[in-house]
Amino acid sequence: MGSVINEKSNDEYLSRLRLEKIGFVFQTFNLLATMSAYENVELPMKLLAKLSNKQIKQRTVELLTKVGLQDRMDHLVFIILSLCVLMCE
């Protein structure tokens, strides 16, 4: 984005920066429980609107496959999180 980030940076600019340039790794699961794993991964790409629907679908499948969730794409996040908790016990 090429601009200085400081206390004068406005919220709109910072939100755009986070959407376009920064990936987050959370200590907790910050996913929308009412959406599937596929929909949670797809959402930021739809909001950004830089890829075609076909590209978004391909990238979403690619990313979920990379983390071993290709067989759980349509599962609601709550179900996936429950499985993760059971597997960690």
N, C-alpha and C positions, 0 to 999 in steps of 0.2 A: 504494500500500500504506500510505502515511501514517506510516511509522515512520522513525526515524533509523537510518542505516546507519553502523556503526563497528566497531571491533575486537571488540565484544561480540555482534555479530549472528551468530546461529548458521547453520550450513551449510544446514539445511533451509529457513530463511527466505530465504537468499541464492539458493539453487537455485530456489525458487518465483518469486522476483523476476526472475531471468534468464529463466525459462520464460514468464512472463506479461507482462513489461513491457519487456524489452530485446532488441533485435535486434543481431546481431553481423555485422561485416564482417571477414573473415579475410584475411590476406595469402596464406595457402595454402588449399588446398581441404580443409576438414575435413568431408568427407562419408563416408558408409558405402559403401565400394567394392562391397560385395556387394548393395547395394540400387539400384534404378533412381532416376533423377532424380525421378520422381513420388513414390516412397516416401520419399526423403530430404526432400522438401518437406512431405509429408503427416505425417511422424512427429511433429514438435512439436505440431501441431494435435490429433493423436490423444492424445498424452500430456496435453495441457491439458484435453481433454474438455469444451470449452465449446460446440462446434458439433456439429450433427448430421452423420452420415456424408455426407448429400447436400451440406450446406454445405461440409464439408471437401473433397469432390471438386471442387465448383465453385471454391473458393478456390485449391486446388492447381493446377488447370488455368489459372486466371486469372494466377497468379504465374508459372508457367512460360511462359505466352504473353508476358507482359510482358518477359521476358528473352530471348525468341526461341528457346525450347526446346520449343515446342509439338509439333514433329515428332520430338522425342527423349525424350519422357516415359518411354517404356518401356526406354530404353537404360540399361545399367549405367553407373554413374558413371565407372568406369575407361575406358570407351570414349569418353565425353564429354571427359574430361580429356586423353586421348590426342589427340583432335581439336583441342582448344584449344592444346596444346603444338605440334602440327604447324602450326597456323595462325599462331602467333606467331613461328615461325622465319623 
